[in-house]
Amino acid sequence: MPESTQTTGTATDGALTTPGTAAGSASDAELLAETVDAVRAAAAVLRERFGDVVPYRTREELMRALAVNDEAALGVLRPRLALLRPDARFVEDELAGGALPPGEWWVLDPAEGNVNHLHALPEWAVTATLVRDNQPVFTAVHVPSTGETYTALAGAGAELDGRPLRVSGADDLGLSLVATSQARPDEADEVVRRTGSSITAMLFDALVVRTSVPATLHLLNVAAGRIDAFWQFSGARADLLPGALLVSEAGGRVSDTEGRPWTPESESFLAAAPGVHAQAVTTLSR
């Protein structure tokens, strides 16, 4: 898929900017409500498939098992979302990063935490985000293990099942619960080493460090004020855009790990409560 040089912008204070079309308009709010129904329906299909550990002996068998889950969820998601916005295109590669061509795009992760699903672990979700001219308009994330649905509408806030979300008021990294995730299993050696050294640095500076996949579930916790900061090196639109919008709309700060505005082209990602953001940047920039 060809990509333009246009990037997803962020405000200098770390909040994602609002799309050109009025983000709080009734039409976008109505679209979000319909998208919530779609992600819940897709999650129900995956929940029927959830239970026993799925065996595999080779990378090819693993990839086939992951693809079967993706296809099951997409079989529900894509037709419903295509009806909502017939002119919007779908991002085909959920692991892709960088800017998108102009127009409307659906960025989907039909089984975020797919490997957890295969291993009968409950940490997985279904996500759908509408991006308009490289700005996230809204996102919906459903977590079947808890029955929770998280939503964010640019310029109108973030919610958990209709209740407003707010990031934590933490102001001391030394008393903070922080988290990181592995973007994919086959990262470059440099990214692996950078991830390892950042975990070590945070073990010295933060109270507790959580490390697990997927990124989206950590970011839901940041938006809800349960975790004070999340960072990741590398990544893709599908695993960072939903959480970035949720955290930003919940009052958090989103940047790269050096404090610069984050875009899907950035090589690192940081979302944090405002009171610990600068401290996290200092730790991760060493």
C-alpha positions as CSV (number, residue, x, y, z in Angstrom):
1,M,0.0,0.0,0.0
2,P,1.6,3.3,-1.0
3,E,2.0,5.9,1.8
4,S,2.3,9.6,1.7
5,T,4.7,11.8,3.6
6,Q,1.8,13.3,5.6
7,T,2.0,12.4,9.3
8,T,-0.5,12.2,12.2
9,G,0.1,15.4,14.1
10,T,0.2,15.9,17.8
11,A,-0.1,19.1,19.9
12,T,3.1,20.3,21.6
13,D,1.5,19.6,25.0
14,G,1.3,15.9,24.1
15,A,-2.4,15.8,23.2
16,L,-3.5,14.5,19.8
17,T,-4.9,17.2,17.6
18,T,-8.5,17.3,16.6
19,P,-9.4,16.4,13.0
20,G,-10.5,19.0,10.6
21,T,-14.0,17.8,10.6
22,A,-15.8,18.6,13.8
23,A,-14.9,15.8,16.1
24,G,-17.8,16.2,18.4
25,S,-20.4,16.3,15.6
26,A,-23.5,14.1,15.9
27,S,-22.5,12.1,12.8
28,D,-19.1,11.1,14.3
29,A,-20.8,10.2,17.6
30,E,-23.3,8.1,15.8
31,L,-20.6,6.4,13.8
32,L,-18.8,5.6,17.0
33,A,-21.9,4.0,18.6
34,E,-22.3,1.8,15.5
35,T,-18.6,0.9,15.6
36,V,-19.0,-0.2,19.2
37,D,-21.7,-2.6,18.1
38,A,-19.3,-3.9,15.4
39,V,-16.3,-4.6,17.7
40,R,-18.6,-6.3,20.3
41,A,-20.0,-8.5,17.6
42,A,-16.5,-9.4,16.3
43,A,-15.4,-10.1,19.9
44,A,-18.3,-12.5,20.4
45,V,-17.1,-14.5,17.5
46,L,-13.6,-14.8,18.9
47,R,-15.0,-15.6,22.4
48,E,-16.7,-18.6,20.9
49,R,-13.3,-19.8,19.7
50,F,-11.6,-19.1,23.1
51,G,-10.7,-21.7,25.6
52,D,-8.1,-24.4,25.0
53,V,-4.5,-23.7,24.1
54,V,-4.1,-24.0,20.4
55,P,-1.1,-26.2,19.6
56,Y,1.5,-25.4,17.0
57,R,5.0,-26.8,16.2
58,T,6.3,-24.4,13.6
59,R,6.2,-20.7,12.8
60,E,4.0,-21.5,9.8
61,E,1.4,-23.3,12.0
62,L,1.4,-20.4,14.4
63,M,0.9,-17.9,11.6
64,R,-2.0,-19.9,10.3
65,A,-3.7,-20.1,13.7
66,L,-3.3,-16.3,14.1
67,A,-4.7,-15.7,10.6
68,V,-7.8,-17.9,11.4
69,N,-8.6,-15.7,14.3
70,D,-8.1,-12.5,12.4
71,E,-10.3,-13.7,9.5
72,A,-13.1,-14.7,11.9
73,A,-13.2,-11.3,13.4
74,L,-12.7,-9.4,10.2
75,G,-15.6,-11.4,8.7
76,V,-17.8,-9.5,11.1
77,L,-16.0,-6.2,11.3
78,R,-15.4,-5.3,7.7
79,P,-18.9,-5.6,6.3
80,R,-20.4,-3.6,9.2
81,L,-17.8,-0.8,9.0
82,A,-18.0,-0.7,5.2
83,L,-21.7,0.0,5.5
84,L,-21.0,2.9,7.9
85,R,-18.4,4.6,5.7
86,P,-18.6,3.2,2.1
87,D,-15.8,5.5,0.9
88,A,-13.4,4.7,3.8
89,R,-10.6,2.3,3.0
90,F,-9.2,-0.4,5.2
91,V,-5.5,-0.7,6.2
92,E,-4.6,-4.2,5.1
93,D,-1.5,-4.8,7.2
94,E,-2.2,-4.4,10.9
95,L,1.6,-4.4,11.6
96,A,2.2,-1.4,9.3
97,G,3.3,2.0,10.5
98,G,3.8,5.4,9.1
99,A,1.4,7.9,7.6
100,L,-1.6,7.0,5.5
101,P,-2.7,8.6,2.2
102,P,-5.4,11.3,2.5
103,G,-9.0,10.4,3.2
104,E,-10.7,8.1,5.6
105,W,-9.2,4.9,6.8
106,W,-10.3,2.1,9.1
107,V,-7.3,0.9,11.2
108,L,-8.3,-2.4,12.8
109,D,-6.8,-4.9,15.1
110,P,-9.3,-7.7,14.9
111,A,-7.5,-9.7,17.6
112,E,-5.3,-7.4,19.6
113,G,-3.3,-9.8,21.7
114,N,-4.0,-12.7,19.3
115,V,-1.1,-14.8,20.7
116,N,-2.7,-14.6,24.2
117,H,-6.0,-15.8,22.7
118,L,-4.2,-18.8,21.2
119,H,-2.6,-19.6,24.6
120,A,-5.9,-19.3,26.5
121,L,-4.9,-16.1,28.2
122,P,-7.6,-13.5,28.7
123,E,-5.6,-10.4,27.7
124,W,-7.0,-9.8,24.2
125,A,-9.3,-7.3,22.6
126,V,-10.9,-6.1,19.3
127,T,-10.2,-2.6,18.2
128,A,-11.4,-0.3,15.4
129,T,-10.2,3.3,14.8
130,L,-11.4,5.7,12.1
131,V,-8.6,7.9,10.8
132,R,-9.5,11.0,8.7
133,D,-6.7,12.7,6.8
134,N,-4.2,11.2,9.2
135,Q,-6.0,12.3,12.3
136,P,-7.7,9.7,14.6
137,V,-11.4,10.6,14.7
138,F,-12.6,8.0,17.2
139,T,-11.8,4.5,18.5
140,A,-13.6,1.6,20.1
141,V,-12.0,-1.2,22.0
142,H,-13.9,-4.2,23.5
143,V,-12.2,-6.5,26.1
144,P,-14.2,-9.7,26.3
145,S,-12.6,-11.0,29.5
146,T,-14.0,-8.1,31.4
147,G,-16.9,-7.2,29.2
148,E,-15.6,-3.6,29.1
149,T,-15.8,-1.3,26.1
150,Y,-13.5,1.8,25.9
151,T,-14.2,4.6,23.5
152,A,-12.7,8.0,22.6
153,L,-14.0,10.7,20.3
154,A,-11.5,13.3,19.3
155,G,-12.2,16.5,21.2
156,A,-15.0,14.9,23.2
157,G,-13.2,12.8,25.8
158,A,-12.7,9.1,26.6
159,E,-15.1,6.7,28.2
160,L,-15.4,3.3,29.7
161,D,-18.9,2.0,29.2
162,G,-20.2,5.5,29.1
163,R,-18.3,6.7,32.2
164,P,-15.6,9.4,31.7
165,L,-12.0,8.3,31.9
166,R,-9.2,10.3,33.5
167,V,-5.5,9.5,33.8
168,S,-4.0,9.3,37.2
169,G,-2.8,12.3,39.2
170,A,0.6,10.6,40.0
171,D,3.5,13.1,40.2
172,D,6.3,10.8,41.4
173,L,7.7,8.2,39.1
174,G,9.3,6.5,42.1
175,L,5.7,5.7,43.3
176,S,4.3,4.8,39.9
177,L,3.2,1.6,38.3
178,V,4.5,1.6,34.7
179,A,4.3,-0.8,31.8
180,T,5.9,-1.7,28.5
181,S,5.2,-4.2,25.7
182,Q,6.9,-6.1,22.9
183,A,5.6,-4.7,19.5
184,R,6.4,-8.0,17.6
185,P,8.4,-11.2,18.0
186,D,11.0,-10.5,15.3
187,E,12.3,-7.0,16.2
188,A,15.8,-5.9,15.1
189,D,18.6,-6.5,17.6
190,E,18.9,-2.8,18.3
191,V,15.2,-2.6,19.3
192,V,15.5,-5.7,21.6
193,R,18.5,-4.2,23.4
194,R,16.9,-0.8,23.7
195,T,13.8,-2.4,25.2
196,G,15.8,-4.4,27.7
197,S,17.9,-1.4,28.8
198,S,14.7,0.7,29.2
199,I,13.2,-1.9,31.4
200,T,16.3,-1.9,33.6
201,A,16.2,1.9,33.8
202,M,12.6,1.8,34.9
203,L,13.2,-0.9,37.4
204,F,15.6,1.6,39.1
205,D,13.3,4.6,38.8
206,A,9.7,3.4,39.0
207,L,7.9,1.5,41.7
208,V,6.8,-1.5,39.7
209,V,7.3,-2.4,36.0
210,R,4.8,-4.6,34.1
211,T,5.9,-6.3,30.9
212,S,3.3,-8.1,28.7
213,V,1.4,-7.9,25.4
214,P,-0.6,-6.3,24.0
215,A,0.1,-2.6,24.1
216,T,-3.6,-1.6,23.9
217,L,-4.5,-3.2,27.2
218,H,-1.8,-1.3,29.0
219,L,-2.9,1.9,27.3
220,L,-6.5,1.3,28.4
221,N,-5.2,1.2,32.0
222,V,-3.2,4.4,31.5
223,A,-6.4,6.1,30.3
224,A,-8.3,4.8,33.3
225,G,-5.7,5.9,35.8
226,R,-4.7,2.4,36.8
227,I,-1.2,2.6,35.3
228,D,0.8,5.8,35.3
229,A,2.9,5.4,32.2
230,F,3.4,3.1,29.2
231,W,6.2,3.1,26.7
232,Q,7.2,1.0,23.7
233,F,9.9,0.9,21.0
234,S,8.7,0.4,17.5
235,G,5.1,-0.5,17.0
236,A,2.3,-0.2,14.5
237,R,-0.7,2.0,13.9
238,A,-3.1,-0.7,15.0
239,D,-1.6,-1.3,18.4
240,L,-0.9,2.3,19.3
241,L,-3.5,4.6,17.7
242,P,-6.5,3.4,19.8
243,G,-4.6,3.8,23.1
244,A,-3.0,7.1,22.0
245,L,-6.4,8.6,21.4
246,L,-7.9,7.2,24.6
247,V,-5.0,8.5,26.8
248,S,-4.9,11.9,25.1
249,E,-8.7,12.3,25.5
250,A,-8.4,11.2,29.1
251,G,-6.0,14.0,29.9
252,G,-2.7,12.2,29.4
253,R,0.4,13.1,27.5
254,V,1.5,11.3,24.4
255,S,5.0,11.6,22.8
256,D,7.9,9.6,21.8
257,T,10.3,8.5,24.6
258,E,12.4,11.7,24.2
259,G,9.3,14.0,24.6
260,R,8.8,14.9,21.0
261,P,5.4,14.8,19.4
262,W,4.4,11.2,18.5
263,T,3.3,10.1,15.0
264,P,2.9,6.6,13.6
265,E,6.3,7.2,12.0
266,S,8.0,7.6,15.4
267,E,10.5,5.0,16.5
268,S,9.3,5.1,20.1
269,F,6.1,5.8,22.1
270,L,5.3,7.1,25.5
271,A,1.9,7.8,27.1
272,A,1.8,9.0,30.7
273,A,0.0,10.9,33.3
274,P,1.1,14.6,33.0
275,G,2.7,14.6,36.5
276,V,5.2,11.8,35.6
277,H,5.6,12.3,31.9
278,A,8.8,14.4,32.1
279,Q,10.3,12.0,34.7
280,A,9.6,9.1,32.4
281,V,11.2,10.9,29.5
282,T,14.4,11.5,31.6
283,T,14.5,7.8,32.5
284,L,13.9,6.5,29.0
285,S,16.3,9.0,27.3
286,R,19.4,7.7,29.2
